[in-house]
Amino acid sequence: MALFKKRTVGKPGEWYYCLQHKKVEEGPECPAKDRFGPYASRTEATQAMETARERNLEWETDPRWHDAPSPPTED
């Protein structure tokens, strides 16, 4: 018996952005490795790449992830 069942049909109202086909799809049409989502609306899914860019920029400029180098220690 499989631990996880593969869903072949999405729930109504679940939207995804397919990275391979560069299109919005309702329900999981493409493999999970090739998509962002789920999103609550088609509009949110359409903006998936912009959302990802914004989140990446926030992460790259977050001071919590860029610690100042430690001063050299003298032995």
N, C-alpha and C positions, 0 to 999 in steps of 0.2 A: 504494500500500500504506500502510495506516495505521501510524503510529508506535506508538500505544498501542491495544490492543484493549479495548473496553468489556466488562467482565464483566457478564453478565446473571444468572449464578447464583453464589451465594456458596459458600465452602468450608464444609463442616460444622464447626461449632464457632466460627464467626466471628459475633459478635453486634454489633449496631449499635443506636443510639438515634436514631429519626427525630424531628427537631425540628419538622417540619411536622405529623405525625400524633400526636406525643407518645406513641410506643409503641416497644417493643423489637421488633426483627426479626432473624431469623437470616438472614445473607447480605445483600448489598446489594439491597434491594427499591426503595429511593428513591434519587434522585440524590445524589451525594457532597456537594453544596452544602447538603443538607438533613439531614445526619446526622453523628453523632459515632461514632467507632469505627475499626477493629474492637476489640472487647473479647474477652477470653478466655472469659468466662462470661456467662450471662444476668443473673446478679446484678450483675456489674460494669456491664453496659449499663443496667440498671434504675437504678443510682446515678449515671448520667452527668451529670445536671444538678447534683447535689450536688458531684460531683468538680470540675466546671467552676467552681462558685461558690467552692470552697475554693482552687483554683488561681488564680482571679482575685484573691481576697483576698490570697494570698501575694504575687502580683505587685505589687498595689497598695501593699503595706506593705514591700516589699523595698527596703532602703536603697540598694542598688546602682543602682536605677532612679530614685531621687529625690536627685540631687546637691544639695548646698547651693548656693545662689546665690553667684556670684563677687562679691567686694567690688568696688565701683566703682573704676575706675582714674582717676587724675588725669593730665591731659595737660600 
